[in-house]
């Protein structure tokens, strides 16, 4: 009753006053069937996700959340995607989402993300570094049909800094098509 009666609030979030900690959540050979798939923003959602294996932990202090992901893997079907490994940590403090050592490996892609998204509930300000030694665009095209036909596997280092309407981008992208290095400002908020 204490968890449901006493509430804390911060940054448009409310939660119980007492801390909660789950040291280990494990999933072995899980599966998910998506009955009604609706493509959101041009992304195809897989119909089935099978062979889900995961190990993670969760910590909550009044309105502050932390999730540590030791390992997540699965096989998705219709369209196909093999997530070989996902690990890292995510935390919400005040109005900031922190991403720490996020590492994603699929059959053909390797991606790492570190940094934070400030004011993520209202006016996001990105402070992220995203790196990849290989990103398979054909693999991504199975989920994002808009990139179908691009047969590249670039490696890159990208730093994102600022609000979405004037996002600072420092990039170094290399592929068989050539290399692009530069600094630019992008408006991702406008249609």
N, C-alpha and C positions, 0 to 999 in steps of 0.2 A: 504493500500500500504506500510505502514511502516513495517508491520509484514513480508511482503514478500521481500522487498528490502534490509533491513538492516539485516545482519546475524552476529552471533557470532559463534565461533568454539572452541572446546575443546575436547580432547581425542577422536578424530575421529568422533565427532558429530558436527552438525551445527544446528542452530536454529535462530528464530527471535530475534531481539535485545530487544523488549519490553516484559515485564512480562505479563503473562496470568494467570487468576485464575478462576476456575469453582468451586463454593462452594458446589454444590450438583448435582449429576447425579443420577437419579432414574430409575430403570427398574422394572416393575411390570408384572408378568405373561408372560414373554418373552419366545421365543422359537427359536431354531436354528436347521436346517436340513443340515447335511453334505452330499453333493451329491457324492463326490469322496473321500472315506476313504482310505488313504494309511497308513499302519502300519509303524511307524517310530521307529527304534531301538527296535523293539519287543514290542511296545506299541500299543494296540488296541484303536482306536479313536471311541467314541460312534457315532452312526448314527443320533440320535436325542437328543437334550437337551431341556427339557421343564420346565415349572414352574420356570423360571429364575426370581428371585427377587434380587435386588441389590441397594445399596446406597453407593456412593463413591464421593470423591472430587479429584480435580486435581489442582496442582499449578506448574507454570513454571516461572523460572527466566532464563535469557539467559544461555542455555544449561544445566540447573539444573532442574530436574523433581522431583516431589513428588506426590504420589498417596496415599490417605488415604481411606481405605476400611472399612466402618462401618459394612457392611453386604453383603454377596453374598450367595445365596442358589439356588439349582436346582435339577432336576431329570434327569438323563441320561438314555437312552435306547439303547440296542443293542451295547455293553453290558450295563447292568444296574449298576448305581452308584447313590447313594443319597448323595449329598453334603448338609448337614444340615446347616453348617455355615462356612464361611471363613471371617476372619477379620484381620486387621493389617495395617501396613504402609510400603511403599517401596519408596526409593528415590535414585536418581543418582546424585552424586556430583563428579566432576572430573572424574576419571576412577574407581569409586567405587560404587557398588550397595549395599545399606543398606536395611536390612530386620528388621523391628521392630515389635515385638509382633505379629508375624504371627500366627494365630490360625486356625486350620482346624479341622472340625468335620464332619464325615460321619456317616452312620448308625452304624458302628462298630469300628471306628477308631477315635482317638483324637491325634493331633500332634501340637507341638509348635516349632517355629523357631525364633531365634534372632541372629543378627550378621551382617557380611558384607562379600562381595566378592570383593576383590581389583583386579585391572587390569582385570576386567571381559571381556574386549574386546580382550585382547591379551593372556596373561598368567595368568589365574585366580589363586588367592591366597585366600583360604577359611579361614574365622575366624567366624565359626558358632557354635551355640549350638542348638541341636535338641533333644526334649524330647517328650515322649509319655507315657501315663498311660495305653494305649492299642492300638495295631496296628493289625488289622485283615489281615493276609496274604491271606486267602481265598477271602476276599473282593478285595484286590489288584490284585489277580490272574485274575479277570475278565478283567482288563486292561493290565496286564503284564502276559501273559500265561506261561512264563518261570518259575513262582513260583507256578504253579498249583500242587496240591497234598501236599503242606505244610500246615498242619492244626494247625498252631500256632498263638497265639495272644500275642506276647511279649510286655513288657513294657521296656522302655530304656531311658537312658540319654547318648548322644553322643556329644563330642566336636571335631570339625574338625579344624585343624590349619595348614596352609601351602599351598604350590603349589601342583598341582595335581600329579606331578611325585615323590613327597616325602611328602605325606599328613600325618600329625600326627593325630592319632585317639585315643582319650580316651573314653572308653565305659564301660557301666554297663548295661547289657541286661539280663532280667529275663523272663522266660516262663515256661510252664509246662514241657519242655524238660530239664530245668536246668538253671544255671546262668553262665554268662561269664562276667568277669571284667578284664580289661587290657588296656595296652597302646601299640600301634603298629604304624608302618610307612607303608603306602600303596603307590603303584605306580598305579594311575588310568589313567595315560597318555599313557602308553604302551598298545599295542593291547592285 
